[in-house]
C-alpha cells in the first residue's frame, strides 16, 4: 500500500490519466460517423462502443465470438454482448491503442 501511495505522490499519475483519456477520445472520434457502430462514449479512461448487429444486447451471443476474434489478434478486450469496452492500463502507449482500435475496426468488417 505504501508503494502505491508513493507512486501517486511522486509520479505524474494524474497527467498520465488525463493523457490516456485524451487518446481514447481521439480514437473514438473516428467511430462517431461509422454506421457500423453506435454510442461511442468515454468516461475517464474507459471507452465503449456498440457494434450494430441484428442481435444486440448484453447477453447477445456475439460477445464470446468477439472475445475470440480479439484474442486471435493479440488484443484483450471485454465485449459484453455487442458492446466493446476498452479499459487500458495507465501505462498504455499510443501504438497499443492503435492496435486495439484497428482490431475493433476489423471486427466490424467481420460481424457488422
N, C-alpha and C positions, 0 to 999 in steps of 0.2 A: 504494500500500500504506500509506503514512504517513497519508493522508487517512482511509482506512478504519480504521486503528488509532485515530486521533484521535476518530472518531465513537464507537467502542466505549468509549473512555476518557472522553469529555466529555458524551455524550448518554445518556439513560436507556434504553439498548437492552434491557437485561435486563428492565426493568419493562414495556417495550412487548411483549416476547416473552411474558412471563407474562400480560399482559392479553389478548393475542391467543389464547393457549391457553385462557383462561377463556371468551372469546367463542365459540370453536369448541365448547367443551364445552357451553355454554348452548344453542347451536343444535342440536347433536347430540341433546340430551335429547328434543327433540320427535319424533325419529325412532325412539327406542328401543321405543315401543309401536305403531309403524306396521307392520302386517304386510306392507306392500309392500317393506320394507327389512329387511336382516339385518346383523348385526355392525357397528353404528355404533361407531367407535373413533377414538381420537386418540393421537398420540404427539408431544409437544411442540406445535408449531403446525400440524402436518399432521393432517387428518381424512380418514377414508374410511368409506364405507358401501356395501353391496352391494344392488343393485336386484334384488328377487326376480322372476326371469323364467324361462321354460321352457328357455332355452338359456344357462345361466350359464357362467362361466369366463373365464380370462384372454384367450383367443383368440376369444371369442364375437363374432359379427358385430354385436352391439348396440353395441359400443364406437364405431365410426365414426358410427353413427346418433345416438348420444348427443352426440358431439362436434359434429355439425352442428346438432342441436337446441339445445345450449347456445350455440353461436356465433350462431345466429339470435336469441337473446335477449341478445346482447351480453355473454356470460359465457364466460370462458376457463377451462375445466376439463379435467382429464386422466382421462377414463374409460379403464380397461383392462378390456375386456370389459364385464361388468356391475358392476364396481367403480368407484365415483366417488371420485376423490381431490380434496380441497380443500387447495391449498397456496398460501395468500395471502402477499403480501409483508408485511413487518413494518409498513408504513405503512397497511394496510387499515383502513377505517373500519367501524363497526358497520352503517351503511347499506349499504356494499358487500357485507358478509357476508350481510345480509338478502336482497339481490338474488340472491346466489349460491344460498342455501338455498331461496328461492322458486322459482328455476329448477329445482332438484333435485326439489321437490315437484311441479312441473308435468311434469317428465319421468316421474315415477311415474304420473301420471294418463294419460299417453300410452302408456307402454311396459310398465307392470306389469300 
